[in-house]
Amino acid sequence: EASAEHFFLTAKERLAYTVQQKLHFVIGAAENEAKLFEGADICIVDPPRKGLDPTFLQKLCEACDIKKLIYVSCNFTSFERDCTQILSTSTFQLFDAKSYLFFPGTNHIETLAIFTR
């Protein structure tokens, strides 16, 4: 977590000050951080293999201010389950989805999906 925060802050420093003010790095259980949706128009999620916490996912689907959802998944089964809920219980539409092999020599595939309203 410390290295993730370090690289986030390093990348953030390269952006315009007005953009920097909109970016935050938060460590915590997702289901306890739904308040971060308030005023946000983009949400990026990268859940563990089990997928998004059900409470968090419900709050995400209800967060009307969010116009774009970027979902990175390392488990297609949990992504498929979450995607089904997102599309059936919110006004998000699947804009694009692609799979990537980030770890050559393994069968570990990451799915990147973009949902928009």
C-alpha positions in Angstrom: 0.0 0.0 0.0 2.8 2.4 0.8 4.4 1.9 -2.7 1.0 2.4 -4.3 0.5 5.7 -2.5 4.0 6.8 -3.3 3.6 6.2 -7.1 0.1 7.8 -7.0 1.5 10.9 -5.4 4.4 11.0 -7.8 2.1 10.8 -10.8 -0.3 13.4 -9.2 2.5 15.9 -8.9 3.0 15.9 -12.7 -0.6 17.2 -13.2 -1.9 20.7 -13.3 -2.7 22.0 -9.8 -6.4 22.3 -10.5 -6.5 18.6 -11.4 -4.3 17.6 -8.4 -7.0 19.1 -6.1 -9.5 16.6 -7.5 -7.5 13.5 -6.9 -7.3 11.6 -3.6 -5.6 8.3 -2.5 -7.6 6.5 0.1 -6.9 3.2 1.9 -9.8 1.4 3.4 -12.5 -1.2 3.1 -14.5 -0.2 0.0 -17.9 -0.7 1.8 -16.8 1.9 4.3 -15.7 4.5 1.7 -18.9 5.0 -0.3 -19.0 8.6 0.9 -16.3 9.2 -1.6 -18.9 9.0 -4.4 -20.3 12.4 -3.3 -19.4 14.9 -5.9 -17.3 12.5 -8.0 -18.0 12.1 -11.7 -15.5 9.3 -12.3 -14.9 6.2 -10.2 -12.1 3.7 -10.8 -12.4 0.3 -9.1 -9.9 -2.5 -9.0 -11.4 -5.1 -6.6 -9.8 -8.3 -5.4 -10.5 -11.6 -7.1 -13.8 -11.9 -5.2 -15.1 -8.8 -6.9 -16.8 -5.8 -5.4 -18.3 -5.9 -2.0 -22.2 -6.2 -2.4 -22.9 -3.2 -0.3 -20.3 -1.1 -2.1 -21.6 -2.2 -5.5 -25.2 -1.3 -4.6 -24.1 2.2 -3.4 -22.0 2.6 -6.6 -25.0 1.7 -8.8 -27.1 4.3 -6.8 -24.5 7.1 -7.1 -26.1 9.3 -9.7 -23.3 11.8 -9.9 -20.8 9.3 -11.3 -20.9 9.5 -15.1 -18.0 7.1 -15.8 -17.0 3.9 -14.1 -13.7 2.3 -14.9 -13.5 -1.3 -13.7 -10.3 -3.4 -13.7 -10.8 -7.0 -12.9 -8.4 -9.9 -12.4 -11.2 -12.5 -12.2 -13.7 -12.7 -15.1 -16.3 -14.7 -13.1 -16.6 -12.0 -10.4 -16.5 -9.3 -13.1 -19.3 -11.0 -15.0 -21.4 -11.1 -11.8 -20.7 -7.4 -11.0 -21.2 -6.3 -14.6 -24.6 -8.0 -14.6 -25.7 -6.1 -11.5 -24.3 -2.8 -12.8 -26.2 -3.1 -16.0 -29.4 -4.3 -14.5 -29.7 -2.0 -11.5 -28.3 1.3 -12.7 -28.3 3.5 -15.7 -24.7 2.6 -16.6 -24.1 1.2 -20.1 -21.1 -0.8 -21.1 -19.1 1.5 -23.3 -16.0 -0.7 -23.9 -14.3 -3.8 -22.5 -10.9 -5.4 -23.3 -8.7 -8.1 -21.8 -5.0 -7.7 -21.3 -2.2 -10.1 -20.5 -0.2 -8.0 -18.0 1.9 -10.9 -16.8 3.4 -12.7 -19.8 4.1 -16.4 -19.3 1.0 -16.8 -17.0 -2.7 -17.3 -17.8 -3.6 -14.3 -15.6 -5.8 -12.0 -17.7 -7.0 -8.6 -16.6 -10.3 -7.2 -17.9 -10.7 -3.4 -18.3 -14.3 -2.2 -18.7 -15.6 1.3 -19.1 -19.2 2.1 -18.2 -20.8 5.4 -19.0 -24.1 7.1 -18.3 
